[in-house]
């Protein structure tokens, strides 16, 4: 009997290490994988698996992820959403990598890019206005007249970003915003793939000189829907109001008349309705041409 008990004890001791090893192997298999981040920002044109890995991911995983392309990066200021199925489909040929990952249901990818500075926006607007004003400044006056005055305030500035560090901006739209009493300017990068279009408002101070107000009025006229269209034929056919030139506007409310100086935003012949820009109030009026450099509008 003693020999039987001794043999059973030895068998139990011999089996114990084996059972311990088996339990350890099962624990290793159940160990959680590498959790992908559910929100990331990128600064490259393509998104790679390595962009989604946490900073403490194993170096071997980082190296493998740097070679696995997932999708193009979104445009600056926009986002791209990837779901778990899309990422899984990209890793079909990498089963050993896929087995080690924990993939969130949705991953949001944003393009960080290079922030577009206010100074860059001002330069783009100033260049546009300077190039399009009919009376080009002399080299001596160019620096003074081709820089948007500091008093002109830019509003509606969001964290705009581009795919290049110092983008050149182009003005693609300019109009007067009656509700906000500001010049509405739409810009984009000269390299269109670098950034999409965006909108800013230029608020003009009362102290802004007539020269700059004339430039803004002229530029708005060039970008109006009827800019560049010939004046309709009339019996006289003579252009009495020239685009970009000053004129006198008579405002009439039936009991009182007010005379103000304006900039014509469109050319006009006798009895034609045109748009004009009044510098002090920063308003755009629709007025009738009644004489040479003379217009009339009813309040």
Secondary structure, 3 states (H helix, E strand, C coil): CHHHHHHHHHHHHHHHHHHHHHHHHHHHHCCCCEECCCEEEECCCEEEHHHHCCCCCCHHHHHHHCCCEEEECCCCCCEEEEEHHHHHHHCCCCHHHHCCEECCCEEEEEECCEECCHHHHHHHHHHHHHHHCCCCCCHHHHHHHCCCCCCCEEECCCCCEECCCCCCEEEEEEEEECCCCEEEEEEEECCHHHCCCEEEEEECCCCCCHHHHHHHHHHHHHCCCCCCCCCCCCCCCCEEECCCCEEEEEEECCCCEEEEEEEECCCEECCCEEEEEECCCCEEEEEEEEECCEEEEEC
